Amino acid sequence: MAIDHELLKILACPEDKGELLYFEDENILYNPRIRRAYPIREGIPVLLISEAEAVTEEKHAELTRR
């Protein structure tokens, strides 16, 4: 389920307050600055620091190439 474009414009990382990148195919919002991926569950972004996953160097490179 895609997230509304208007909602994406106002969402921010809870950790550094910066912009997040949306990857619909991965169901994540990604912060490349701190390499954290926030899950999207049932169309709802879960922007809790405790729910974020650290992203490996390889995965970071893959995501930022897109």
C-alpha positions, 0 to 999 in steps of 0.5 A: 500500500502506497503512502500518500505523497502529502503525508511523505512531505511532512514526515521526518526522522524522529532521531535527527528530524531530517527527511526520509526516503520512501521505498514502497517495494521494501515497505520502509522509510529510510534515513541515509544520514544515520542509516536507519530504516523505519518499517511501514506496517499495514500502510502506517509508518512506524516512526519509533526509534526503538523500531528502526533497523540499522542498515548495513553498508551494502544495503545502504549502497543499494538504497542510495543507488536507486 
